[in-house]
Amino acid sequence: MTIPQSADVVVIGGGPAGSLASTVLALKGHDVVMLEKQRHPRPQVGESLIPDFWKYADLMEVTDKLLAEGFLSKAGAVIGWEGQVRAHSFGDFGYTKPAMHVERERFDQILFEHAAEKGVTTVEEATVTGVDFTAAEESGEGAVVAVKAEDGTPHSISCRYVLDASGQAAVLGRQLGLRHIDDAFRYLSIWGYWTGSRFLDLDGTAHSRDELGSTRPVTFVTSLNEAGDAGWSWHITLREETSIGLVLPIDLVRTAREPNESWESYYERRCREVPILQDLLADATLRPGSVSSIRDYSHQSSAVAGPGWFLAGDAAGFVDPIFSVGVVLAMYGAATAAWAIDRALTKPEQAERVRDMFTRQLNGRIEVARSLALPRYSGAGGEVTDLAKKTLELERSAVKDIMYAVSEFTTRSDNWVEIVGTEAPDLTDEQRRIIDDIVV
């Protein structure tokens, strides 16, 4: 693909956020170039999607393609924490579309290729080496994006707006000095892919993989000790394999690994030590070479928009994947950024106003996610809690109900009751499923 010299918008990153924003902007008639550093399909973790993602699939007109792919729908989630096991089903909260387990490399590829079909100029194996905003300093918009092509040839693209959706790489956020590690959550995540693992259903009963056609799996999450302070694990059943990850405090990992123990050996040993998880893995095999890790992935950005640029997805901020909100939060930020960029392009006099609106909306959603996920988290002077409260006021009741129910599952959200206050929902027994025994 030839790299163009100009565009209305350059989007950095070809994941769900980048593909969504690019597609929406192209559908509105804008000239969009999307740059992806790797080539699809590329490895990507984060396979559990809550059903809110369907509205963004509808927005970019890709729903039929995702349905045709045949990804696994999931029954809900089973969470073991502090010795108690609970479950929830999205259907109990009024959702009519399913949550999904997807192979992210295929899911992301479908969205990326769909963006190209809708008119986006997509370029793979293109590395952004820097962005010059000199023009934006005077006009409030405009940038030159420096790109290195697959063969190493340098290129530059002049554009009116840049959207950084480059994920944890946070290309623009790092250049502008915006990305800050979240000291409230200094953790390491290590994951791999297994063959032959059994899975749990919504009642907490284990099944063999040959029952996937008749029984829907759940996302299974469990703490690694009774208090949850030693981290947690996920178990996500996919069509051919099972994604299993450990989320561990970095200080604990430094002392828990045996001398000269490889990361792969440490990971497999720890997985086979976790109650319930070890039973699901009794006849399973870890695929060699499938283990990956990342540390200090939880971060915030001191700004998410400025003259000529926006951040979305993990490039704007990331908390913790415990409640599977990452992809939906990324898509929300991308959709909001697309709205803001479209408005700024068509009505330049409103550029500063829409940037401010985007900033409030995205930061509010990120603070809700932080309040839901992080242990004993609250902002200085209560400001963050106030922002979370104001953001929640705009949410549908079903969303607030399920957030409240999920917050009861773990000890990770001590401030959540304070956020909802006297408006705490009166949940039914079905919405508060308690499982007496896991049958493995």
Secondary structure, DSSP 8 states (H G I E B T S, - for coil): ----SB-SEEEE--SHHHHHHHHHHHHTT--EEEEESS-SS------EE-TTHHHHHHHTT-HHHHHHHT-EEE-EEEEEETTEEEEE-GGGGT--S-EEE--HHHHHHHHHHHHHHTT-EEEES-EEEEEE-TTHHHHS--EEEEEE-TTS-EEEEEESEEEE--GGG-HHHHHTT-EEE-TT--EEEEEEEEES--EE-TTSBEE-GGGTTTS--EEEEEESSTTSTT-EEEEEE-SSSEEEEEEEEHHHHHHHS-TT--HHHHHHHHHTTSTTHHHHTTT-EE-TT--EEEES--EEES-SEETTEEE-GGGT-B--GGGS-HHHHHHHHHHHHHHHHHHHHH-GGGHHHHHHHHHHHHHHHHHHHHHHHSTT---GGGHHHHHHHHHHTTS-HHHHHHHHHHHTTSSS-TTHHHHHGGG-----TTTTEEES--B-
